[in-house]
Structure formats: structure tokens, C-alpha cells
Amino acid sequence: MNVGLKEKKLGTLVLVVVLGLLIGGYLNSLATAIIPGKNNVVKTFFTTNIKFGIGDFGDREILSVGIDEAGKAAPKKQIRPLVINLYAIKFLLGFQLKISFMSIIGLLISLYIFRWYR
């Protein structure tokens, strides 16, 4: 039975969206491993990421915005992540999001399941 959106909690919707993006990310990795070849049209379509974020995630990119294709680096700009220095504790906050076709498929699947959730 279809349940109205007003009866559902916003926190549950956010959790479903995050889980859908995670499932889509894993589907992207699976498609990268399963589809043969290096640069064919099908593999490029399913596995190309649109990546943006702020922070150092081990790849030494401070701000990365652009399309992340196999063998090509995303453009780099010098915008530093947010640093909170409390002298006893120092926080470095950053954010990175990679969206691909498979991430959108995972998101749509999770939202469809959420539609029937009570």
C-alpha cells in the first residue's frame, strides 16, 4: 500500500538517499570490474563520475570539480577545507561527492523502495 510522504519522517528520507548513493557507488565499482575494455562507450557511460568537494581526501586535491574519467585528473583549484582549531583539538572538515549514472540508478531504486515503506 502506498503511504503518503507527509506520514514519513525526513530523517528516514535522508537515510534512504544516502544508502541509495552508497549502493550506486558500489554498483559503479562493480560495473567497472565487469565491463571489459578500457575506453569503450558503454564503460565510459556507466562509470564516469562527476566529482566535486572540498578537502584533502588522500589524493592531494584541495577542491575537485569536474568529470573524473579513467586516466584523467579532475581540475584542481586552491580552496582550503574548513579548519577548526581549538588548540587542544584541531578539526579538518571536508566534503566530496561522486555522482555517476549508477549512483542515480541506486538512488532511484532506494527511493522506489522508500515509497512503499511505512
C-alpha positions as CSV (number, residue, x, y, z in Angstrom):
1,M,0.0,0.0,0.0
2,N,1.3,3.4,-1.0
3,V,2.0,5.6,2.1
4,G,1.8,9.4,1.8
5,L,5.0,11.5,2.1
6,K,3.5,13.6,4.9
7,E,3.4,10.4,7.1
8,K,7.1,9.7,6.7
9,K,9.9,11.2,8.6
10,L,12.5,13.5,7.0
11,G,15.4,11.6,8.7
12,T,14.3,8.4,7.1
13,L,14.2,10.0,3.7
14,V,17.8,11.4,4.2
15,L,19.0,7.9,5.3
16,V,17.4,6.3,2.2
17,V,19.0,8.9,-0.1
18,V,22.5,8.3,1.4
19,L,22.0,4.5,1.3
20,G,20.9,4.8,-2.4
21,L,24.0,6.8,-3.3
22,L,26.2,4.2,-1.5
23,I,24.6,1.3,-3.3
24,G,25.0,3.2,-6.6
25,G,28.7,3.8,-5.8
26,Y,29.2,0.0,-5.3
27,L,27.3,-0.7,-8.5
28,N,29.7,1.7,-10.2
29,S,32.7,-0.2,-8.9
30,L,31.0,-3.5,-10.0
31,A,30.4,-2.2,-13.5
32,T,34.0,-1.0,-13.7
33,A,35.2,-4.5,-12.9
34,I,32.7,-6.4,-15.0
35,I,32.6,-4.4,-18.3
36,P,35.7,-5.4,-20.4
37,G,37.9,-3.0,-22.2
38,K,39.5,0.3,-21.2
39,N,37.8,3.1,-23.1
40,N,34.6,1.8,-24.8
41,V,31.4,3.8,-24.9
42,V,29.4,1.5,-22.5
43,K,32.0,1.5,-19.8
44,T,32.6,5.3,-20.1
45,F,28.8,5.9,-19.8
46,F,28.3,3.7,-16.8
47,T,31.5,4.5,-14.8
48,T,32.2,8.2,-15.5
49,N,32.0,10.2,-12.2
50,I,31.1,13.8,-11.8
51,K,33.1,14.7,-8.7
52,F,33.0,17.8,-6.5
53,G,34.0,18.6,-3.0
54,I,36.3,20.5,-0.6
55,G,39.0,18.8,1.4
56,D,42.1,16.6,1.2
57,F,41.0,13.0,0.7
58,G,44.4,11.4,0.2
59,D,44.6,12.3,-3.5
60,R,46.0,15.8,-2.7
61,E,43.2,17.6,-4.4
62,I,42.1,20.6,-2.3
63,L,39.0,21.4,-4.4
64,S,38.0,19.0,-7.1
65,V,35.2,19.9,-9.5
66,G,34.8,18.2,-12.8
67,I,34.4,14.9,-14.6
68,D,36.6,12.0,-13.4
69,E,37.3,9.8,-16.4
70,A,39.8,6.9,-16.4
71,G,43.3,8.3,-16.7
72,K,42.3,11.9,-16.5
73,A,42.5,14.0,-13.4
74,A,39.8,16.5,-12.3
75,P,40.7,20.2,-12.3
76,K,42.4,21.4,-9.2
77,K,41.8,24.8,-7.5
78,Q,43.4,26.1,-4.3
79,I,40.5,26.4,-1.9
80,R,41.3,25.1,1.6
81,P,39.0,23.0,3.6
82,L,37.5,24.3,6.8
83,V,39.9,24.1,9.8
84,I,38.6,24.5,13.3
85,N,41.4,25.0,15.7
86,L,40.5,24.7,19.4
87,Y,44.2,24.5,20.4
88,A,43.6,21.2,22.2
89,I,41.7,19.7,19.3
90,K,42.0,20.5,15.6
91,F,39.4,19.6,13.1
92,L,39.7,19.5,9.4
93,L,36.3,19.3,7.7
94,G,35.8,18.4,4.1
95,F,33.2,17.0,1.7
96,Q,33.4,15.1,-1.5
97,L,30.6,13.7,-3.7
98,K,31.0,11.5,-6.7
99,I,27.9,11.1,-8.9
100,S,27.7,8.6,-11.8
101,F,24.9,7.0,-13.8
102,M,25.0,4.0,-11.5
103,S,24.7,6.3,-8.4
104,I,21.5,7.7,-9.8
105,I,20.2,4.2,-10.5
106,G,20.9,3.2,-6.9
107,L,19.2,6.4,-5.7
108,L,16.1,5.7,-7.8
109,I,15.9,2.1,-6.5
110,S,16.1,3.2,-2.9
111,L,13.5,5.9,-3.4
112,Y,11.2,3.4,-5.0
113,I,11.6,1.1,-2.0
114,F,11.1,4.1,0.3
115,R,7.8,4.8,-1.4
116,W,6.3,1.6,-0.1
117,Y,7.9,1.9,3.3
118,R,5.7,2.7,6.3
